[in-house]
Amino acid sequence: MVQSAGLLRIAAVAARLDCSRDTVYRLIREGRLRAVKLSTDMRIASDELERYVESLKQKPASEKGKK
C-alpha cells in the first residue's frame, strides 16, 4: 500500500513501481495511470498510484500483459 499523501513526481512513482520513468509516462499515455499537469511537470496523486497497484493485484497473471 502507498502511504504518502499528496502529489508524486514521475521519478518517485517510477521508484515505487521499480520501473523506468519512460514506463510511467507510457502508463499515463495508455490511460492506465492518471496524472495531472502542473505547469510543465506531471504529477500523480498518491491515491491514484495506490489504485493502480491494487488493480495489478486483482488481475490474473495471464491477463497482466494484455490490453
Secondary structure, 3 states (H helix, E strand, C coil): CCCCCCEEEHHHHHHHHCCCHHHHHHHHHCCCCCCEEECCEEEEEHHHHHHHHHHHHHCCHHHCCCC
